[in-house]
């Protein structure tokens, strides 16, 4: 908030009219009016007097406190985002907790902390995430934060085994596909902008289909069916992400590593080796796109850790184990 907005808000909070405030300052009510509509500003002596009369600091009157608050929040969100991109959801939590201690009840911080906690996949973290979302729900916030809160709440409920409540929340409070921005924008935007949104929609759809198929594969007891589902997820990525080479290879690598694990459980060594070969190729494609192997999950796929920095270690791992 700027000075003019703060001045009006604080004056009204104190129950003062422009005339009453002007009288105490020894200026005209027109001067106060000009300060509040932003056409002029009080001089330095009037600033200190205004702060005393309105029971705030000069920094608060000028909006400096708000700027510091927003800067601290943005730094915490940025640190969280960096940690999450590196696959470290535990490190992501720290900056958000510290920022919330300084600025409690800030909805964007609460929702982001809930998301980081959910990524830990523990019951205790899911319960805390649900509690944070319930506390943030209904607080004034940007639309993306408001619906992000509801989305995270639904995911927390699902993770805690309360799928019926999660489904009801989504059904009752989330916007329909038919009124969403992604559906409407390509229909009304100029052609060049519409095409960009269509491409984004396809990538978004591929992303969600991948996770849906992956989750079904994870929950089925039929290993052959799980392999079929994961291979279908890879085909969807390959077809939809044409022209975005390397962008989604990390996910494809994950899928092939999972397929290799399923083949290992079925005792099919040659099929496992072929899947690991494809995982290596995907890891190399991702490294060429991203500039580095950013895949800590590689070390958690096999019985023994493998290097997350050398895709060749995937092939070497299965070769040495099969000899």
N, C-alpha and C positions, 0 to 999 in steps of 0.2 A: 504494500500500500504506500502511496505517496503522501506528502505533507497535507495537501488539500483534503484528501479522503480521510486521513487520520484526524485532522482538526475537526471536521464536521462530526465524525463518529464519536470522538471523545467529548466534544461539547454537548451533544445530545445525551450521552451517558451521564454527564454531570447535571443535566436538567437546566442548561443555560440557553438563553436565546442569544442571537447574534448581538442584539443591543446590550444585553446584560454583560456579555463577555467584553464587548468594546468599551463599556463604561469602566470596567475594572482595569482595563489596559490603558485607558486615556486616549483611545482612538475612536474614529467614527464606525458606526455599524456597517457602512459601505466598505470600509477597509477590510473588516472581517469577512464580508461577503466576497470580496475579490480574492482574499486568501483561500477561501473554501472552493471557489470555482476555478482556481489556478491561474488567474490573470495577473496576480502579483503575489509576492511572498513577504512575510514579516521579516524585519531586520533582526540582527543577532540579539539585541536587548529584549525585543518582544518575544523571541523564541524561549528564552529562559523564563520569562514571566508566564507565558502560555503553559509551559511544562509544570510550573508550580500550581497554577490555577486549575489545571486539568488532572493533577495528581499522577503525572507520569514523568519519565526521564526525557531529556531532549532527544536521545537516540530513539526512544519509542515513538515520540512525536514525529520525528523525521522518517520513521519506517526502517531505521537501521537494524533494529531487532529482527524485523521480518526478513530482511536480506540475509542476516547471519543464520537465521533459522533455516531458510531455504537452501543456503549454501551447504550447511551441515547435513541436511537431509539428502541433497543431491550427491554429496561425497559418499555417504553411507550406501546409497542405492548403487552408485558406480562401483564401489568396492565389492558389494554383494554380487553384482552382475559379472565382474571379472572372475571372482571365485567360482561362481556357478558355471561359467564358460570353461573353466579349467577342470570341471567335474568335482570340485571340492565344496560340497554343500555344508560341511562342518565349519570351514573357514568363513563361509558366507554369513554365518549367523552372528559372529562377533560384532562387526561394524553396526549391524542393525540393532542389536541389543544396546550398544552404547548410545546410539542416536535416540532410541526410545526412552532411555533413562533420562536423557536431557530434554526430550520433547515427547512426553507421554501422550498417548491417545492420538497420535498422528496416524491416520488411516493408511496412507501409502506405505509407511514403515511397517505397520502391523501386518498388512497383506503380504508384503515382500518377505518378511520374517516367516510368516506362515508357509509360504511356498518353499523357502529354504529348509524349513523343518520337515515338510512333507517328503522332500527328496532324501531324507535320512532313512525312511521306511522302517520306523520303529513305532510301536503303539504309543509310547510316551510322547514322542515328537508329534505324532498325528493328533493326539489329544490337545496338546498345547496349540497346535496350528488351528484346530477347530475353535478353541477358546478365543484366540486372537481374532479370527474372522467374525465370530459372534459379537465381539466387542467393537470391531470396526464397522460392522454392518449398520447402515442407516446414518453414519456420520457424514457430514458434508464432504464431498470429494469429487475428483474428476470422474467422468462416466466410466473410463477404462478401469479406474480403481474400484468403483462401485461394483461393476460386473466381474472384475477380477476377484474381488472378495467373495462373491457368490460362487464363482467357479471353484475357487480354492476350498471353500466350505464344503461343496459337494464332493470334491475329491478326498477331503479329509474324512467325511462321513463314510464314503465308500471304502477307504483304507481301514477304517475301524469296523467294517462289516455291517454298516448301516446303509445298505444299498437302497432300500425302499425309501428312506428319508432323503437320500441323495437324489434319487430319481424324482421325488416329489418336488424338491427344491428347484431342480432344473426345469421341470415341467411348469411350475407356478411362476417362477421369477426370472428366468432367462429369456431373452428375446428370441423370437422365432427366426428360422433361416430366411423366411420370406420378407422380413423387415430389416435384415442386417445390412450393414454398409457394403460388405463384400458382394452381396447379391445385387444390390441396387446401383452401385457406383458404375459398373461397366455398361449399364443400360442408359445412363444419362450423361456420362462424361464424354469429352471430345475423344475421337478415335485413338489418338496416340496415348492418352492417359487410360482409356478403357482397356487397351491391350495389356498395359502393365498390370492392371488389377486382375485381368483374366489369368495371366501367367502366375501371379501370386496365388490366386485361388487354386490353381492346379497343384502348385507346390504344397500349399496348405492341405489340400485334400490327400495328396500322396503321403504327407507326414502323418496325418491322422489314420489313414488306412494302414500304414506300416505299424503304428503302435497298437491298433485294434487287432490285426492279424498276429502280431507278436504276443499280445496278451492271451489270445485264444490258444496259440501254440504252447505257451507257458503252462496253461491250465489243463491241457489235454493229457491223458495218460497214453495216448497212441503216438509213439515216436514218429512213425511214418507219416501220420497226418500232420504232426507238428512240422516236419521237414517240408511237406507240400505247402503248408500255409506260409512258412518263412520264405520259400522260394517264390511264392506268389507276391509276397511283399516286396521282394527284390525286383521282380519284373515290373511292378507298378512304379517303383522309383526310377528304373531304367527308362521306361517309356515316358513318364511325365516330366522328368527332369532333363530331358534332352536339351542341350544348349547350356546346361549348368554343370558341366563336367567337374567333378571333384567336390561339388558343394555338399552332396549327401553321401559321399563314399564312406564316411565314418559310420553311418547307420547300416549301410550295406555290409561293411566289414563286421559289424556286430552281429548281423543276421547270419553271415557265413560262419562266424565263430560258434554261434549257437547251433547251427546245422552240424558243424564238425563234432560238437559235444554229443549231439543226438546219435550221430553215426558211430561214435566211439562206444556209447552205451549199447548200441545194437551189434557191436563187434564187427563193423564193416570198415576195416582199416583203409582200404583203397579209396572208398567214398569219403572218409574223413580227411585223407590226404588231399583229395581234390578240392574239398570245401576249404581247407586251410590255404591251399594255393590261391583260391579266389579271394579269401580274406586278405592275403598278402597283397594281391593286386589292388584291392580296394584301399588298403592302408597306404600303398604307394601313391595311388591317385589322390587320396586325401592329403597326403604330405605335399604333393606337388601343388595342390590348390591352396593349402593353409600355410605352407612354409615350414611346418614342424609336425612331428607326430604328437598330437594332443589326444592321447587315448589311454588314460590310466586304467580303464576297464580291461585292456588287453592282458594285464598282469593277473587278472582275477578269473580268467576263463578256464584255465587248465589247472590240473592238480598241482603242478609246480609253476611258479611264476615265470613268465617270459618277458623279455625286454620290451618296453613300450616304445622304444626308440628305433628298433630295427625290425622291419617287417620280415626280413629273412629268418628271424628267430622263430616265426610261426612255422615255417616249413621245416626248419632244423629240429624243432621240438618233436614233431610227429615222426620225422625220419629216424631220429635216435631212439625214440620209444618203440618203433616198430622193428628195429634191427635185432 
